[in-house]
Structures are given as C-alpha cells and as structure tokens.
Amino acid sequence: MNTEKKIIFASAAAILFSGCTTDSILEEPGDSTFGEANRQTMMAQVVNPEPVYVDPMTTSGEHAADAIERYRNNDVPDPTGESTTSGVTGGSGGGGSGGN
C-alpha cells in the first residue's frame, strides 16, 4: 500500500511540475519593440534626478514671510492652469448601418 501512495504522489508531482516549463515567447520574443509601451510609460514618470538650472536657486526670508502673511489673510492668488494638450481633437466617424 505504501508503494502505491508513492507512485500516485510521484505521478501527481510530475503532472503538476510539467506546468512549470518555460515558454520560448517569454524568453526571446523575437521583436525588438516587445514591452516598449511599458518602458515608455515608465520613463515618462521619471523625474530628472540631476536637473540643470540656468540660474542658481535663491531663497529669501522676506519672500517666505510675505507668502505666509498672504496665506493667513486669505489673499493667495489662484494658480494658473496649464494645458496638457495642443489643440488636437479626435473622433471617429460613426459607421452607419447599410440597411437597404
């Protein structure tokens, strides 16, 4: 009886581990642009770790104090919005049903 259990266990293990084989598509996709959209999206979210500034950044205690005072008096100017599109519009032509 013990040998039968070992044989059943060994065959079940062989069946389960056969699903762990690799697929050649995952190893070598054959297309040099495979995953390019993912890489481009990731790079678009990366901030330049070493930015180069034309003028040195300066700080001023008076400037900070004025900003705090404007905040306390509720006199903060509204931020200006920035457009992320350049006026490109799109749409699709609706396909009509050709019911003759």
Phi, psi and omega per residue, in radians:
M1 nan -0.624 -3.120
N2 -1.155 -0.653 3.123
T3 -1.198 -0.577 3.109
E4 -1.138 -0.699 3.110
K5 -1.126 -0.688 3.127
K6 -1.139 -0.710 3.135
I7 -1.150 -0.746 3.122
I8 -1.121 -0.764 3.139
F9 -1.119 -0.747 -3.136
A10 -1.126 -0.733 3.113
S11 -1.188 -0.658 3.109
A12 -1.137 -0.716 3.121
A13 -1.128 -0.695 3.134
A14 -1.126 -0.693 3.122
I15 -1.159 -0.767 -3.124
L16 -1.161 -0.744 -3.102
F17 -1.307 -0.263 3.093
S18 -1.196 -0.370 3.079
G19 -1.347 -0.122 -3.111
C20 -1.595 0.182 -3.140
T21 -1.246 2.695 -3.135
T22 -1.528 2.734 3.120
D23 -1.895 2.327 -3.095
S24 -1.129 -0.386 3.109
I25 -1.146 -0.652 -3.134
L26 -1.316 -0.527 -3.123
E27 -1.365 -0.848 -3.107
E28 -2.364 1.669 -3.072
P29 -1.161 -0.401 3.135
G30 1.463 -0.226 3.131
D31 -1.979 2.138 -3.072
S32 -1.195 -0.281 3.138
T33 -1.719 0.208 3.129
F34 -1.092 2.109 3.141
G35 1.479 0.147 -3.071
E36 -1.122 -0.688 3.142
A37 -1.084 -0.683 3.124
N38 -1.162 -0.744 3.126
R39 -1.137 -0.707 3.131
Q40 -1.133 -0.714 3.119
T41 -1.126 -0.730 -3.140
M42 -1.139 -0.735 -3.131
M43 -1.200 -0.503 3.113
A44 -1.199 -0.342 -3.116
Q45 -1.682 -0.047 -3.108
V46 -1.543 2.270 3.101
V47 -1.540 2.527 3.130
N48 -1.045 2.021 -3.097
P49 -1.253 -0.352 3.128
E50 -2.279 1.285 -3.110
P51 -1.220 2.636 3.124
V52 -1.952 2.148 -3.134
Y53 -1.841 2.500 3.126
V54 -1.260 -0.854 3.136
D55 -1.860 2.543 3.094
P56 -1.167 2.552 3.139
M57 -1.358 2.260 3.132
T58 -2.104 2.683 3.093
T59 -2.171 2.754 -3.127
S60 -2.482 2.252 3.098
G61 -1.143 -0.662 3.136
E62 -1.136 -0.731 3.135
H63 -1.082 -0.748 3.120
A64 -1.157 -0.712 3.132
A65 -1.127 -0.697 3.094
D66 -1.107 -0.692 3.135
A67 -1.142 -0.690 3.114
I68 -1.157 -0.710 3.131
E69 -1.135 -0.718 3.079
R70 -1.086 -0.673 3.125
Y71 -1.139 -0.756 3.140
R72 -1.139 -0.602 -3.135
N73 -1.531 0.086 -3.126
N74 1.001 0.751 -3.110
D75 -2.073 0.618 -3.113
V76 -1.466 2.234 3.121
P77 -1.195 2.567 3.105
D78 -1.194 2.452 3.116
P79 -1.193 2.614 3.095
T80 -1.523 2.411 -3.130
G81 -1.400 2.669 3.088
E82 -2.067 2.386 3.133
S83 -1.500 2.355 3.120
T84 -1.765 -0.040 3.103
T85 -2.009 2.815 -3.105
S86 -1.979 0.615 3.083
G87 1.399 0.280 3.128
V88 -1.467 2.181 3.090
T89 -2.025 2.713 -3.129
G90 -2.466 2.920 3.109
G91 -3.084 2.991 3.114
S92 -2.189 2.505 3.086
G93 -1.334 2.153 -3.112
G94 -1.202 2.378 3.118
G95 -1.467 2.093 3.124
G96 -1.442 2.685 3.100
S97 -1.449 2.282 -3.093
G98 -1.544 1.007 -3.105
G99 -1.325 1.727 3.122
N100 -1.553 nan nan
